[in-house]
Amino acid sequence: MADHSTNSAQTAEAGKGYWQANLRLIYISLVIWALVSFGFGILLRPMLSGIAVGGTDLGFWFAQQGSILVFLALIFFYAWRMNKLDAEYGVDEE
């Protein structure tokens, strides 16, 4: 009976670690996305207006194309990292 409670406690602890790692990854991704889309595209646009990229200023580029590209990159990064976390915690799909 003690083995069952030990296994249950280990499973619960592993599940807690898995979700903490998942939430940490989500928070980091959201901070990067907010920094790029809101920070670079809106707040820092006046400072970035003197830098030309593709015929327009860098602030406008971040507000239009950059934030979308970073968002897509974050989606692929999240999927890749979650696959590694799934394998690490033994919940991956085979």
Order of alpha helices (4+ residues) and beta strands (2+ residues): alpha-alpha-beta-beta-alpha-alpha
